[in-house]
Amino acid sequence: MELTEIKKFIATNNIKPDDFIYHTWRDIEEDGVSKGKIRILVLKKDNIARTEFICPSCGKHGYKEKEWERPFSIKCDCGNTIKVPKLKDQAKREMKSRKD
């Protein structure tokens, strides 16, 4: 399953890089295996995090909007809290898995 809601939102609203303050699209991994995905887009004009995800716990595709704040997390309807993986931590895990 792919994340398409934010892609449609960007195209429909002609969003440009200067329009947002935060945008990320990451895999959520466990033991080097992708278990889910998260994509977040926050526009300067409203500070709302448009969040699309595939829950690593239940596999459900979801889309939610809430005020942007750090640290950011969103709850899936199954009750699982989804956090944005830190790139630094993800890079460390990848380096370790290559050494093993």
C-alpha positions as a printed NumPy array, in Angstrom:
array([[ 0.   ,  0.   ,  0.   ],
       [ 1.299,  3.436, -0.883],
       [ 0.803,  6.818,  0.714],
       [-1.182,  8.954, -1.748],
       [-3.322, 11.439,  0.229],
       [-0.566, 14.013,  0.813],
       [ 0.618, 13.578, -2.774],
       [-2.898, 14.475, -3.965],
       [-3.077, 17.399, -1.521],
       [ 0.227, 18.809, -2.829],
       [-0.88 , 18.508, -6.46 ],
       [-4.396, 19.874, -5.894],
       [-3.197, 22.873, -3.895],
       [-0.055, 23.53 , -5.959],
       [ 2.15 , 23.344, -2.835],
       [ 5.763, 24.496, -3.34 ],
       [ 8.765, 23.927, -1.021],
       [ 8.542, 27.523,  0.23 ],
       [ 4.988, 26.811,  1.449],
       [ 5.87 , 24.295,  4.152],
       [ 7.917, 24.302,  7.337],
       [ 8.239, 20.537,  7.641],
       [ 7.915, 17.622,  5.267],
       [ 9.118, 14.072,  5.784],
       [ 8.401, 10.633,  4.404],
       [ 9.94 ,  7.695,  6.258],
       [ 9.735,  3.973,  6.709],
       [ 9.062,  2.702, 10.21 ],
       [11.417, -0.202, 10.732],
       [11.776, -2.944, 13.277],
       [14.89 , -5.13 , 13.167],
       [15.782, -3.747,  9.735],
       [12.401, -4.667,  8.246],
       [ 9.919, -2.027,  7.098],
       [ 6.761, -2.447,  9.166],
       [ 5.004,  0.804,  8.3  ],
       [ 5.343,  4.269,  6.797],
       [ 4.688,  7.845,  7.826],
       [ 4.509, 11.053,  5.806],
       [ 3.962, 14.476,  7.334],
       [ 3.416, 17.84 ,  5.66 ],
       [ 3.138, 21.051,  7.701],
       [ 2.291, 24.296,  5.918],
       [ 3.561, 27.661,  7.146],
       [ 0.128, 29.239,  6.846],
       [-1.661, 26.999,  9.368],
       [ 0.889, 24.914, 11.326],
       [-1.274, 21.794, 10.86 ],
       [ 0.468, 18.427, 10.473],
       [-1.196, 16.524,  7.666],
       [-0.166, 12.996,  8.532],
       [-0.559,  9.909,  6.416],
       [ 0.629,  6.559,  7.697],
       [ 0.587,  2.813,  7.486],
       [ 0.51 ,  1.579, 11.066],
       [ 3.404, -0.754, 11.916],
       [ 1.186, -2.517, 14.455],
       [-2.061, -3.252, 12.569],
       [-1.149, -2.355,  8.952],
       [-4.026,  0.111,  8.61 ],
       [-3.69 ,  3.073,  6.251],
       [-4.694,  6.314,  7.939],
       [-4.762, 10.064,  7.455],
       [-5.09 , 12.546, 10.305],
       [-4.572, 16.247, 10.861],
       [-3.493, 17.863, 14.109],
       [-1.516, 20.861, 15.283],
       [ 2.22 , 20.544, 14.668],
       [ 4.41 , 20.179, 17.731],
       [ 7.657, 18.455, 18.59 ],
       [ 8.135, 15.726, 19.512],
       [ 5.425, 14.645, 17.112],
       [ 3.351, 11.491, 17.324],
       [-0.023, 10.354, 16.047],
       [-2.346,  7.611, 17.283],
       [-3.715,  4.951, 14.965],
       [-7.293,  3.848, 15.541],
       [-5.877,  0.555, 16.917],
       [-4.346,  2.546, 19.789],
       [-0.733,  2.338, 18.614],
       [ 1.261,  5.564, 18.958],
       [ 3.321,  6.237, 15.842],
       [ 6.406,  8.415, 16.204],
       [ 8.611,  9.828, 13.477],
       [11.824,  7.791, 13.427],
       [14.885,  9.979, 13.9  ],
       [17.108,  9.872, 10.819],
       [20.231,  9.705, 12.987],
       [18.945,  6.634, 14.853],
       [17.796,  5.003, 11.625],
       [21.236,  5.546, 10.049],
       [22.921,  3.989, 13.099],
       [20.697,  0.898, 12.853],
       [21.452,  0.562,  9.146],
       [25.204,  0.805,  9.753],
       [24.997, -1.795, 12.528],
       [22.99 , -4.203, 10.361],
       [25.604, -3.918,  7.595],
       [28.379, -4.822, 10.046],
       [26.519, -7.876, 11.428]])
